[in-house]
Amino acid sequence: MPKKYHVDLTDDQRHALEARRTGPLTLRQRNRVDVLLRADGGETDDEIADSLGISAGTVANVRRRCAEEGPEAALAERPRRGAPAKLDGKQEAAIIALACSPTEDGFARWSVRRLSERAVALEVVESVSRETVRRLLKKAS
């Protein structure tokens, strides 16, 4: 079956990728550079996938992004879905310190509900849900 997306790099693009290949890269970035260089060299998706130890689908996706958006877009990470973090590191540390401190009013230990209420009362955060505090404490333990 003929390929729908072909990688045709200019000499400047090829030299830029080869120069980038020698610099500090993550494994994911290095694989993408190698995919583009090998695809431009005429290798098939299966040959590239076998030699790099990645799936043929990954090779096809990198080739598609290069053909549609250019080589720089094929190398870059796209933003991932999901909401931004509710707490920064300083707020997390303050809530963990609060959880490790003695409780008030003679309770034996902090409940997640009382921790979230106390964090808001101490103006550590403007508002925080019990579930966010619970996940933070679970991650910290």
N, CA, C and O atoms as a GROMACS GRO file, in nm:
protein
  564
    1MET      N    1   0.085  -0.118   0.000
    1MET     CA    2   0.000   0.000   0.000
    1MET      C    3   0.090   0.124   0.000
    1MET      O    4   0.182   0.133   0.081
    2PRO      N    5   0.063   0.219  -0.090
    2PRO     CA    6   0.148   0.337  -0.094
    2PRO      C    7   0.127   0.424   0.029
    2PRO      O    8   0.018   0.432   0.085
    3LYS      N    9   0.234   0.489   0.068
    3LYS     CA   10   0.227   0.575   0.186
    3LYS      C   11   0.156   0.705   0.151
    3LYS      O   12   0.176   0.762   0.044
    4LYS      N   13   0.074   0.750   0.245
    4LYS     CA   14   0.000   0.873   0.224
    4LYS      C   15   0.086   0.994   0.259
    4LYS      O   16   0.076   1.099   0.195
    5TYR      N   17   0.170   0.980   0.360
    5TYR     CA   18   0.252   1.091   0.408
    5TYR      C   19   0.399   1.060   0.383
    5TYR      O   20   0.453   0.962   0.435
    6HIS      N   21   0.463   1.143   0.305
    6HIS     CA   22   0.604   1.125   0.272
    6HIS      C   23   0.686   1.231   0.344
    6HIS      O   24   0.644   1.346   0.358
    7VAL      N   25   0.804   1.190   0.390
    7VAL     CA   26   0.896   1.283   0.454
    7VAL      C   27   1.001   1.321   0.351
    7VAL      O   28   1.083   1.238   0.310
    8ASP      N   29   0.998   1.447   0.310
    8ASP     CA   30   1.097   1.500   0.215
    8ASP      C   31   1.163   1.620   0.283
    8ASP      O   32   1.108   1.730   0.285
    9LEU      N   33   1.281   1.597   0.337
    9LEU     CA   34   1.353   1.702   0.407
    9LEU      C   35   1.445   1.776   0.311
    9LEU      O   36   1.502   1.716   0.220
   10THR      N   37   1.458   1.905   0.331
   10THR     CA   38   1.556   1.982   0.255
   10THR      C   39   1.693   1.955   0.316
   10THR      O   40   1.705   1.896   0.424
   11ASP      N   41   1.796   1.998   0.247
   11ASP     CA   42   1.931   1.978   0.299
   11ASP      C   43   1.950   2.051   0.432
   11ASP      O   44   2.013   1.999   0.523
   12ASP      N   45   1.895   2.172   0.442
   12ASP     CA   46   1.906   2.247   0.567
   12ASP      C   47   1.834   2.177   0.681
   12ASP      O   48   1.885   2.170   0.793
   13GLN      N   49   1.714   2.124   0.652
   13GLN     CA   50   1.639   2.052   0.757
   13GLN      C   51   1.714   1.927   0.800
   13GLN      O   52   1.719   1.896   0.919
   14ARG      N   53   1.770   1.856   0.705
   14ARG     CA   54   1.845   1.733   0.737
   14ARG      C   55   1.967   1.766   0.823
   14ARG      O   56   1.994   1.697   0.921
   15HIS      N   57   2.040   1.871   0.788
   15HIS     CA   58   2.158   1.911   0.866
   15HIS      C   59   2.117   1.956   1.006
   15HIS      O   60   2.186   1.926   1.104
   16ALA      N   61   2.006   2.026   1.016
   16ALA     CA   62   1.957   2.071   1.147
   16ALA      C   63   1.919   1.952   1.234
   16ALA      O   64   1.947   1.951   1.353
   17LEU      N   65   1.855   1.851   1.174
   17LEU     CA   66   1.818   1.731   1.252
   17LEU      C   67   1.942   1.652   1.294
   17LEU      O   68   1.948   1.601   1.406
   18GLU      N   69   2.038   1.642   1.206
   18GLU     CA   70   2.161   1.570   1.240
   18GLU      C   71   2.237   1.643   1.351
   18GLU      O   72   2.295   1.579   1.438
   19ALA      N   73   2.237   1.776   1.347
   19ALA     CA   74   2.303   1.853   1.453
   19ALA      C   75   2.226   1.838   1.584
   19ALA      O   76   2.286   1.826   1.691
   20ARG      N   77   2.095   1.837   1.575
   20ARG     CA   78   2.014   1.820   1.696
   20ARG      C   79   2.035   1.681   1.756
   20ARG      O   80   2.029   1.664   1.877
   21ARG      N   81   2.057   1.584   1.670
   21ARG     CA   82   2.076   1.444   1.714
   21ARG      C   83   2.195   1.430   1.808
   21ARG      O   84   2.194   1.346   1.898
   22THR      N   85   2.298   1.512   1.789
   22THR     CA   86   2.418   1.501   1.872
   22THR      C   87   2.404   1.573   2.005
   22THR      O   88   2.484   1.552   2.096
   23GLY      N   89   2.301   1.658   2.018
   23GLY     CA   90   2.283   1.733   2.143
   23GLY      C   91   2.206   1.653   2.247
   23GLY      O   92   2.171   1.538   2.224
   24PRO      N   93   2.181   1.714   2.362
   24PRO     CA   94   2.107   1.645   2.468
   24PRO      C   95   1.958   1.636   2.432
   24PRO      O   96   1.892   1.739   2.413
   25LEU      N   97   1.907   1.515   2.422
   25LEU     CA   98   1.767   1.490   2.389
   25LEU      C   99   1.711   1.382   2.480
   25LEU      O  100   1.785   1.298   2.532
   26THR      N  101   1.581   1.384   2.497
   26THR     CA  102   1.515   1.273   2.564
   26THR      C  103   1.508   1.157   2.465
   26THR      O  104   1.528   1.176   2.345
   27LEU      N  105   1.479   1.038   2.514
   27LEU     CA  106   1.470   0.922   2.426
   27LEU      C  107   1.359   0.941   2.324
   27LEU      O  108   1.374   0.904   2.208
   28ARG      N  109   1.249   0.999   2.367
   28ARG     CA  110   1.136   1.022   2.277
   28ARG      C  111   1.176   1.118   2.165
   28ARG      O  112   1.142   1.095   2.049
   29GLN      N  113   1.246   1.225   2.198
   29GLN     CA  114   1.291   1.321   2.097
   29GLN      C  115   1.393   1.257   2.003
   29GLN      O  116   1.389   1.278   1.882
   30ARG      N  117   1.486   1.179   2.060
   30ARG     CA  118   1.588   1.114   1.978
   30ARG      C  119   1.524   1.016   1.879
   30ARG      O  120   1.566   1.009   1.764
   31ASN      N  121   1.422   0.942   1.924
   31ASN     CA  122   1.352   0.850   1.835
   31ASN      C  123   1.282   0.926   1.723
   31ASN      O  124   1.283   0.881   1.608
   32ARG      N  125   1.222   1.039   1.754
   32ARG     CA  126   1.153   1.117   1.651
   32ARG      C  127   1.251   1.171   1.547
   32ARG      O  128   1.222   1.170   1.427
   33VAL      N  129   1.366   1.217   1.593
   33VAL     CA  130   1.469   1.265   1.499
   33VAL      C  131   1.513   1.150   1.410
   33VAL      O  132   1.524   1.166   1.288
   34ASP      N  133   1.538   1.034   1.470
   34ASP     CA  134   1.581   0.917   1.393
   34ASP      C  135   1.474   0.874   1.293
   34ASP      O  136   1.506   0.837   1.180
   35VAL      N  137   1.348   0.879   1.333
   35VAL     CA  138   1.239   0.842   1.243
   35VAL      C  139   1.240   0.933   1.121
   35VAL      O  140   1.230   0.886   1.007
   36LEU      N  141   1.251   1.063   1.144
   36LEU     CA  142   1.249   1.157   1.031
   36LEU      C  143   1.370   1.137   0.939
   36LEU      O  144   1.355   1.137   0.817
   37LEU      N  145   1.487   1.119   0.996
   37LEU     CA  146   1.606   1.100   0.913
   37LEU      C  147   1.599   0.970   0.834
   37LEU      O  148   1.634   0.967   0.716
   38ARG      N  149   1.554   0.863   0.898
   38ARG     CA  150   1.546   0.735   0.828
   38ARG      C  151   1.434   0.733   0.725
   38ARG      O  152   1.449   0.674   0.617
   39ALA      N  153   1.320   0.797   0.758
   39ALA     CA  154   1.210   0.803   0.662
   39ALA      C  155   1.250   0.883   0.539
   39ALA      O  156   1.213   0.849   0.427
   40ASP      N  157   1.326   0.989   0.560
   40ASP     CA  158   1.376   1.067   0.447
   40ASP      C  159   1.476   0.985   0.366
   40ASP      O  160   1.490   1.004   0.245
   41GLY      N  161   1.545   0.895   0.433
   41GLY     CA  162   1.641   0.808   0.364
   41GLY      C  163   1.577   0.695   0.287
   41GLY      O  164   1.646   0.624   0.214
   42GLY      N  165   1.446   0.676   0.301
   42GLY     CA  166   1.376   0.575   0.221
   42GLY      C  167   1.344   0.446   0.294
   42GLY      O  168   1.294   0.352   0.231
   43GLU      N  169   1.370   0.436   0.422
   43GLU     CA  170   1.338   0.314   0.496
   43GLU      C  171   1.187   0.302   0.515
   43GLU      O  172   1.116   0.403   0.519
   44THR      N  173   1.139   0.180   0.528
   44THR     CA  174   0.997   0.157   0.552
   44THR      C  175   0.966   0.175   0.700
   44THR      O  176   1.055   0.176   0.785
   45ASP      N  177   0.836   0.188   0.730
   45ASP     CA  178   0.794   0.204   0.869
   45ASP      C  179   0.836   0.085   0.954
   45ASP      O  180   0.882   0.102   1.067
   46ASP      N  181   0.821  -0.035   0.901
   46ASP     CA  182   0.856  -0.155   0.977
   46ASP      C  183   1.006  -0.163   1.004
   46ASP      O  184   1.048  -0.203   1.113
   47GLU      N  185   1.087  -0.126   0.907
   47GLU     CA  186   1.232  -0.127   0.927
   47GLU      C  187   1.273  -0.026   1.034
   47GLU      O  188   1.355  -0.055   1.121
   48ILE      N  189   1.214   0.092   1.026
   48ILE     CA  190   1.245   0.196   1.126
   48ILE      C  191   1.201   0.151   1.264
   48ILE      O  192   1.276   0.164   1.361
   49ALA      N  193   1.080   0.097   1.273
   49ALA     CA  194   1.026   0.054   1.402
   49ALA      C  195   1.111  -0.057   1.463
   49ALA      O  196   1.139  -0.054   1.583
   50ASP      N  197   1.152  -0.153   1.381
   50ASP     CA  198   1.234  -0.263   1.433
   50ASP      C  199   1.370  -0.214   1.480
   50ASP      O  200   1.418  -0.258   1.585
   51SER      N  201   1.432  -0.125   1.406
   51SER     CA  202   1.567  -0.081   1.443
   51SER      C  203   1.565   0.010   1.566
   51SER      O  204   1.662   0.011   1.642
   52LEU      N  205   1.457   0.086   1.587
   52LEU     CA  206   1.451   0.177   1.702
   52LEU      C  207   1.379   0.115   1.822
   52LEU      O  208   1.385   0.170   1.932
   53GLY      N  209   1.312   0.004   1.803
   53GLY     CA  210   1.240  -0.059   1.913
   53GLY      C  211   1.112   0.014   1.950
   53GLY      O  212   1.073   0.017   2.066
   54ILE      N  213   1.046   0.072   1.850
   54ILE     CA  214   0.919   0.141   1.873
   54ILE      C  215   0.815   0.080   1.780
   54ILE      O  216   0.848  -0.004   1.696
   55SER      N  217   0.690   0.119   1.794
   55SER     CA  218   0.586   0.060   1.711
   55SER      C  219   0.580   0.129   1.575
   55SER      O  220   0.622   0.244   1.559
   56ALA      N  221   0.527   0.056   1.477
   56ALA     CA  222   0.512   0.112   1.343
   56ALA      C  223   0.411   0.226   1.345
   56ALA      O  224   0.421   0.319   1.264
   57GLY      N  225   0.314   0.222   1.434
   57GLY     CA  226   0.217   0.330   1.447
   57GLY      C  227   0.282   0.460   1.489
   57GLY      O  228   0.245   0.567   1.442
   58THR      N  229   0.380   0.450   1.578
   58THR     CA  230   0.454   0.570   1.621
   58THR      C  231   0.529   0.629   1.503
   58THR      O  232   0.532   0.751   1.485
   59VAL      N  233   0.590   0.545   1.424
   59VAL     CA  234   0.662   0.591   1.305
   59VAL      C  235   0.566   0.662   1.210
   59VAL      O  236   0.597   0.769   1.158
   60ALA      N  237   0.450   0.602   1.188
   60ALA     CA  238   0.351   0.661   1.098
   60ALA      C  239   0.302   0.795   1.151
   60ALA      O  240   0.282   0.889   1.075
   61ASN      N  241   0.281   0.804   1.282
   61ASN     CA  242   0.234   0.929   1.342
   61ASN      C  243   0.338   1.040   1.328
   61ASN      O  244   0.303   1.155   1.299
   62VAL      N  245   0.465   1.008   1.348
   62VAL     CA  246   0.571   1.109   1.335
   62VAL      C  247   0.580   1.154   1.189
   62VAL      O  248   0.594   1.274   1.162
   63ARG      N  249   0.572   1.061   1.095
   63ARG     CA  250   0.575   1.097   0.954
   63ARG      C  251   0.456   1.186   0.918
   63ARG      O  252   0.471   1.285   0.846
   64ARG      N  253   0.338   1.152   0.968
   64ARG     CA  254   0.217   1.230   0.939
   64ARG      C  255   0.230   1.372   0.991
   64ARG      O  256   0.200   1.468   0.920
   65ARG      N  257   0.276   1.386   1.117
   65ARG     CA  258   0.292   1.520   1.174
   65ARG      C  259   0.395   1.601   1.098
   65ARG      O  260   0.379   1.722   1.081
   66CYS      N  261   0.501   1.536   1.052
   66CYS     CA  262   0.603   1.607   0.974
   66CYS      C  263   0.545   1.654   0.841
   66CYS      O  264   0.570   1.767   0.800
   67ALA      N  265   0.468   1.568   0.774
   67ALA     CA  266   0.411   1.605   0.645
   67ALA      C  267   0.306   1.714   0.659
   67ALA      O  268   0.297   1.802   0.574
   68GLU      N  269   0.227   1.711   0.765
   68GLU     CA  270   0.119   1.808   0.783
   68GLU      C  271   0.167   1.940   0.843
   68GLU      O  272   0.125   2.047   0.800
   69GLU      N  273   0.256   1.932   0.943
   69GLU     CA  274   0.290   2.051   1.020
   69GLU      C  275   0.437   2.090   1.014
   69GLU      O  276   0.474   2.198   1.060
   70GLY      N  277   0.521   2.006   0.957
   70GLY     CA  278   0.663   2.037   0.948
   70GLY      C  279   0.745   1.959   1.048
   70GLY      O  280   0.691   1.904   1.144
   71PRO      N  281   0.877   1.954   1.027
   71PRO     CA  282   0.964   1.873   1.113
   71PRO      C  283   0.969   1.920   1.258
   71PRO      O  284   0.979   1.838   1.348
   72GLU      N  285   0.962   2.050   1.281
   72GLU     CA  286   0.968   2.099   1.419
   72GLU      C  287   0.845   2.054   1.498
   72GLU      O  288   0.856   2.019   1.616
   73ALA      N  289   0.730   2.056   1.435
   73ALA     CA  290   0.607   2.012   1.502
   73ALA      C  291   0.613   1.862   1.530
   73ALA      O  292   0.560   1.816   1.631
   74ALA      N  293   0.676   1.786   1.441
   74ALA     CA  294   0.686   1.641   1.461
   74ALA      C  295   0.776   1.607   1.579
   74ALA      O  296   0.761   1.502   1.642
   75LEU      N  297   0.871   1.696   1.610
   75LEU     CA  298   0.964   1.670   1.720
   75LEU      C  299   0.909   1.718   1.855
   75LEU      O  300   0.948   1.665   1.959
   76ALA      N  301   0.821   1.816   1.853
   76ALA     CA  302   0.776   1.879   1.977
   76ALA      C  303   0.664   1.799   2.043
   76ALA      O  304   0.588   1.728   1.977
   77GLU      N  305   0.655   1.813   2.174
   77GLU     CA  306   0.546   1.752   2.249
   77GLU      C  307   0.423   1.840   2.239
   77GLU      O  308   0.432   1.963   2.247
   78ARG      N  309   0.310   1.779   2.221
   78ARG     CA  310   0.185   1.852   2.225
   78ARG      C  311   0.140   1.864   2.369
   78ARG      O  312   0.172   1.779   2.452
   79PRO      N  313   0.066   1.970   2.401
   79PRO     CA  314   0.017   1.980   2.538
   79PRO      C  315  -0.078   1.865   2.568
   79PRO      O  316  -0.157   1.823   2.484
   80ARG      N  317  -0.069   1.814   2.689
   80ARG     CA  318  -0.153   1.702   2.728
   80ARG      C  319  -0.279   1.752   2.796
   80ARG      O  320  -0.284   1.862   2.850
   81ARG      N  321  -0.380   1.668   2.790
   81ARG     CA  322  -0.507   1.706   2.848
   81ARG      C  323  -0.498   1.701   3.000
   81ARG      O  324  -0.406   1.642   3.057
   82GLY      N  325  -0.596   1.763   3.063
   82GLY     CA  326  -0.602   1.760   3.208
   82GLY      C  327  -0.597   1.900   3.266
   82GLY      O  328  -0.545   1.993   3.205
   83ALA      N  329  -0.650   1.910   3.383
   83ALA     CA  330  -0.654   2.040   3.450
   83ALA      C  331  -0.518   2.071   3.511
   83ALA      O  332  -0.443   1.979   3.545
   84PRO      N  333  -0.484   2.198   3.525
   84PRO     CA  334  -0.359   2.233   3.591
   84PRO      C  335  -0.366   2.197   3.740
   84PRO      O  336  -0.474   2.178   3.795
   85ALA      N  337  -0.252   2.187   3.802
   85ALA     CA  338  -0.245   2.148   3.942
   85ALA      C  339  -0.315   2.253   4.029
   85ALA      O  340  -0.304   2.373   4.005
   86LYS      N  341  -0.386   2.205   4.130
   86LYS     CA  342  -0.459   2.294   4.220
   86LYS      C  343  -0.365   2.361   4.321
   86LYS      O  344  -0.387   2.475   4.362
   87LEU      N  345  -0.261   2.288   4.360
   87LEU     CA  346  -0.170   2.337   4.463
   87LEU      C  347  -0.029   2.345   4.408
   87LEU      O  348   0.012   2.261   4.327
   88ASP      N  349   0.046   2.446   4.450
   88ASP     CA  350   0.187   2.451   4.414
   88ASP      C  351   0.267   2.382   4.525
   88ASP      O  352   0.211   2.338   4.625
   89GLY      N  353   0.396   2.373   4.506
   89GLY     CA  354   0.481   2.301   4.602
   89GLY      C  355   0.479   2.359   4.742
   89GLY      O  356   0.483   2.286   4.840
   90LYS      N  357   0.473   2.490   4.750
   90LYS     CA  358   0.472   2.557   4.881
   90LYS      C  359   0.343   2.526   4.957
   90LYS      O  360   0.344   2.502   5.077
   91GLN      N  361   0.232   2.528   4.885
   91GLN     CA  362   0.103   2.497   4.947
   91GLN      C  363   0.097   2.350   4.990
   91GLN      O  364   0.048   2.318   5.098
   92GLU      N  365   0.148   2.262   4.904
   92GLU     CA  366   0.152   2.121   4.940
   92GLU      C  367   0.234   2.099   5.066
   92GLU      O  368   0.193   2.025   5.156
   93ALA      N  369   0.349   2.162   5.073
   93ALA     CA  370   0.435   2.147   5.191
   93ALA      C  371   0.366   2.198   5.316
   93ALA      O  372   0.378   2.137   5.423
   94ALA      N  373   0.293   2.309   5.305
   94ALA     CA  374   0.222   2.364   5.421
   94ALA      C  375   0.112   2.270   5.469
   94ALA      O  376   0.093   2.255   5.590
   95ILE      N  377   0.040   2.208   5.377
   95ILE     CA  378  -0.066   2.116   5.417
   95ILE      C  379  -0.007   1.989   5.478
   95ILE      O  380  -0.062   1.937   5.576
   96ILE      N  381   0.102   1.940   5.424
   96ILE     CA  382   0.167   1.822   5.482
   96ILE      C  383   0.221   1.854   5.621
   96ILE      O  384   0.209   1.773   5.712
   97ALA      N  385   0.280   1.972   5.637
   97ALA     CA  386   0.330   2.012   5.770
   97ALA      C  387   0.214   2.023   5.868
   97ALA      O  388   0.227   1.985   5.984
   98LEU      N  389   0.102   2.075   5.823
   98LEU     CA  390  -0.016   2.085   5.908
   98LEU      C  391  -0.065   1.946   5.948
   98LEU      O  392  -0.104   1.925   6.062
   99ALA      N  393  -0.062   1.853   5.856
   99ALA     CA  394  -0.107   1.716   5.885
   99ALA      C  395  -0.014   1.648   5.985
   99ALA      O  396  -0.058   1.561   6.060
  100CYS      N  397   0.113   1.686   5.986
  100CYS     CA  398   0.209   1.627   6.079
  100CYS      C  399   0.210   1.696   6.215
  100CYS      O  400   0.269   1.645   6.310
  101SER      N  401   0.145   1.809   6.225
  101SER     CA  402   0.144   1.884   6.351
  101SER      C  403   0.037   1.828   6.445
  101SER      O  404  -0.053   1.756   6.402
  102PRO      N  405   0.048   1.861   6.574
  102PRO     CA  406  -0.054   1.815   6.668
  102PRO      C  407  -0.189   1.878   6.635
  102PRO      O  408  -0.197   1.991   6.585
  103THR      N  409  -0.295   1.804   6.662
  103THR     CA  410  -0.429   1.856   6.634
  103THR      C  411  -0.474   1.950   6.743
  103THR      O  412  -0.420   1.950   6.854
  104GLU      N  413  -0.574   2.029   6.711
  104GLU     CA  414  -0.631   2.116   6.812
  104GLU      C  415  -0.755   2.048   6.871
  104GLU      O  416  -0.804   1.949   6.816
  105ASP      N  417  -0.802   2.098   6.977
  105ASP     CA  418  -0.926   2.051   7.041
  105ASP      C  419  -0.920   1.907   7.088
  105ASP      O  420  -1.024   1.844   7.105
  106GLY      N  421  -0.802   1.853   7.109
  106GLY     CA  422  -0.789   1.721   7.168
  106GLY      C  423  -0.823   1.603   7.079
  106GLY      O  424  -0.837   1.492   7.129
  107PHE      N  425  -0.836   1.624   6.949
  107PHE     CA  426  -0.862   1.511   6.861
  107PHE      C  427  -0.735   1.426   6.850
  107PHE      O  428  -0.624   1.477   6.864
  108ALA      N  429  -0.754   1.299   6.826
  108ALA     CA  430  -0.640   1.208   6.818
  108ALA      C  431  -0.559   1.231   6.690
  108ALA      O  432  -0.436   1.220   6.693
  109ARG      N  433  -0.626   1.262   6.580
  109ARG     CA  434  -0.556   1.284   6.453
  109ARG      C  435  -0.639   1.377   6.365
  109ARG      O  436  -0.756   1.405   6.392
  110TRP      N  437  -0.575   1.424   6.260
  110TRP     CA  438  -0.642   1.512   6.165
  110TRP      C  439  -0.731   1.431   6.072
  110TRP      O  440  -0.689   1.326   6.024
  111SER      N  441  -0.850   1.477   6.048
  111SER     CA  442  -0.932   1.419   5.941
  111SER      C  443  -0.904   1.501   5.815
  111SER      O  444  -0.856   1.614   5.823
  112VAL      N  445  -0.933   1.444   5.702
  112VAL     CA  446  -0.909   1.514   5.576
  112VAL      C  447  -0.998   1.638   5.569
  112VAL      O  448  -0.955   1.742   5.520
  113ARG      N  449  -1.120   1.627   5.617
  113ARG     CA  450  -1.212   1.741   5.616
  113ARG      C  451  -1.158   1.854   5.702
  113ARG      O  452  -1.159   1.970   5.660
  114ARG      N  453  -1.111   1.822   5.822
  114ARG     CA  454  -1.058   1.927   5.910
  114ARG      C  455  -0.929   1.986   5.856
  114ARG      O  456  -0.904   2.105   5.873
  115LEU      N  457  -0.847   1.905   5.791
  115LEU     CA  458  -0.724   1.957   5.729
  115LEU      C  459  -0.757   2.057   5.618
  115LEU      O  460  -0.696   2.164   5.610
  116SER      N  461  -0.854   2.024   5.533
  116SER     CA  462  -0.889   2.116   5.425
  116SER      C  463  -0.949   2.244   5.480
  116SER      O  464  -0.920   2.353   5.430
  117GLU      N  465  -1.033   2.233   5.582
  117GLU     CA  466  -1.092   2.352   5.643
  117GLU      C  467  -0.985   2.438   5.710
  117GLU      O  468  -0.987   2.561   5.700
  118ARG      N  469  -0.891   2.374   5.778
  118ARG     CA  470  -0.785   2.447   5.849
  118ARG      C  471  -0.690   2.516   5.751
  118ARG      O  472  -0.643   2.627   5.777
  119ALA      N  473  -0.662   2.451   5.637
  119ALA     CA  474  -0.575   2.511   5.536
  119ALA      C  475  -0.638   2.638   5.479
  119ALA      O  476  -0.568   2.735   5.451
  120VAL      N  477  -0.768   2.637   5.463
  120VAL     CA  478  -0.837   2.756   5.415
  120VAL      C  479  -0.838   2.863   5.525
  120VAL      O  480  -0.818   2.981   5.497
  121ALA      N  481  -0.862   2.821   5.651
  121ALA     CA  482  -0.865   2.916   5.762
  121ALA      C  483  -0.730   2.983   5.782
  121ALA      O  484  -0.724   3.101   5.816
  122LEU      N  485  -0.621   2.910   5.762
  122LEU     CA  486  -0.487   2.965   5.778
  122LEU      C  487  -0.441   3.040   5.652
  122LEU      O  488  -0.329   3.091   5.647
  123GLU      N  489  -0.528   3.047   5.553
  123GLU     CA  490  -0.500   3.114   5.426
  123GLU      C  491  -0.380   3.056   5.352
  123GLU      O  492  -0.306   3.126   5.284
  124VAL      N  493  -0.362   2.926   5.369
  124VAL     CA  494  -0.262   2.854   5.290
  124VAL      C  495  -0.310   2.849   5.145
  124VAL      O  496  -0.232   2.867   5.051
  125VAL      N  497  -0.440   2.824   5.129
  125VAL     CA  498  -0.504   2.822   4.998
  125VAL      C  499  -0.634   2.900   5.008
  125VAL      O  500  -0.690   2.917   5.117
  126GLU      N  501  -0.682   2.946   4.892
  126GLU     CA  502  -0.809   3.017   4.892
  126GLU      C  503  -0.924   2.920   4.913
  126GLU      O  504  -1.016   2.947   4.990
  127SER      N  505  -0.919   2.807   4.843
  127SER     CA  506  -1.016   2.700   4.863
  127SER      C  507  -0.951   2.571   4.818
  127SER      O  508  -0.867   2.571   4.727
  128VAL      N  509  -0.989   2.462   4.880
  128VAL     CA  510  -0.935   2.331   4.844
  128VAL      C  511  -1.038   2.225   4.882
  128VAL      O  512  -1.100   2.234   4.988
  129SER      N  513  -1.054   2.127   4.798
  129SER     CA  514  -1.150   2.021   4.827
  129SER      C  515  -1.085   1.914   4.915
  129SER      O  516  -0.962   1.902   4.922
  130ARG      N  517  -1.169   1.839   4.981
  130ARG     CA  518  -1.119   1.728   5.065
  130ARG      C  519  -1.046   1.627   4.978
  130ARG      O  520  -0.944   1.571   5.020
  131GLU      N  521  -1.096   1.603   4.859
  131GLU     CA  522  -1.035   1.503   4.771
  131GLU      C  523  -0.894   1.544   4.730
  131GLU      O  524  -0.805   1.460   4.720
  132THR      N  525  -0.872   1.671   4.706
  132THR     CA  526  -0.739   1.720   4.670
  132THR      C  527  -0.642   1.698   4.786
  132THR      O  528  -0.528   1.656   4.765
  133VAL      N  529  -0.688   1.726   4.907
  133VAL     CA  530  -0.604   1.705   5.026
  133VAL      C  531  -0.577   1.556   5.046
  133VAL      O  532  -0.466   1.516   5.079
  134ARG      N  533  -0.680   1.473   5.025
  134ARG     CA  534  -0.663   1.328   5.040
  134ARG      C  535  -0.559   1.276   4.942
  134ARG      O  536  -0.472   1.198   4.980
  135ARG      N  537  -0.566   1.318   4.813
  135ARG     CA  538  -0.469   1.272   4.714
  135ARG      C  539  -0.328   1.320   4.747
  135ARG      O  540  -0.231   1.248   4.726
  136LEU      N  541  -0.318   1.441   4.797
  136LEU     CA  542  -0.188   1.495   4.836
  136LEU      C  543  -0.127   1.412   4.947
  136LEU      O  544  -0.009   1.377   4.941
  137LEU      N  545  -0.205   1.380   5.049
  137LEU     CA  546  -0.153   1.301   5.161
  137LEU      C  547  -0.119   1.159   5.118
  137LEU      O  548  -0.021   1.101   5.165
  138LYS      N  549  -0.198   1.102   5.028
  138LYS     CA  550  -0.169   0.967   4.980
  138LYS      C  551  -0.040   0.967   4.900
  138LYS      O  552   0.041   0.875   4.912
  139LYS      N  553  -0.019   1.071   4.819
  139LYS     CA  554   0.103   1.082   4.739
  139LYS      C  555   0.225   1.103   4.830
  139LYS      O  556   0.334   1.054   4.801
  140ALA      N  557   0.206   1.176   4.940
  140ALA     CA  558   0.318   1.207   5.030
  140ALA      C  559   0.354   1.091   5.120
  140ALA      O  560   0.466   1.087   5.173
  141SER      N  561   0.264   0.997   5.139
  141SER     CA  562   0.295   0.887   5.233
  141SER      C  563   0.367   0.773   5.168
  141SER      O  564   0.399   0.674   5.234
   0.00000   0.00000   0.00000
